[in-house]
Amino acid sequence: MKYYLIIIFVSLICFSSCERKSGRINRSNKGYSNTRNPKISRNEEIPSSNGNNIIKMRRENGIFLVPTKINGVSLEFIFDTGASIISISQTEALFLYKQGKLTKEDFIGEINFTDANGDISEGQVVNLKTVEIGNRTLNNVQASIVNNLKAPLLLGQSALSQFGKISIDYNKGEIIFE
């Protein structure tokens, strides 16, 4: 375990001067814009009279992206009911670490996981202090850091299972958390 923590912290130091260009972090409130796709607008919670948490999803290349805040940082996650845990790449972990939103105390340990191709990969498990989806804040949610700089962000069961019911309105492009 010490070996993996050393690798992650060395990576954090090495990449700390790298500029984030993937476009997945929503920096609109800090004067940044998404140059990758300027038509992307901030997804907002849709008010609901019945107390449900209705979120406008964005469809891109056949997948649905859900606006989520991790420890106060806006990110877009792929809605993935097949993922057992929230998954972030080293790129997001580095960004969160640089912002002071992820600390060494948040690292829980190592994990081996199987991806959609059946390949087994190694990663780290971390505690996310807050995961905000619309009007709901989840506390102390486990996530994996995939040892890959370009791995997709997956909103998995470690967060989704905390909702009683989830439904999707494909016609409206909305996800409803009850």
Secondary structure, 3 states (H helix, E strand, C coil): CHHHHHHHHHHHHHHCCCCCCCCCECCHHHCCCCCCCCCCCCCCEECCCCCCEEEECEEECCEEEEEEEECCEEEEEEECCCCCCEEEEHHHHHHHHHCCCCCHHHEEEEEEEECCCCCEEEEEEEEEEEEEECCEEEEEEEEEEECCCCCCCEECHHHHCCCCCEEEECCCCEEEEC
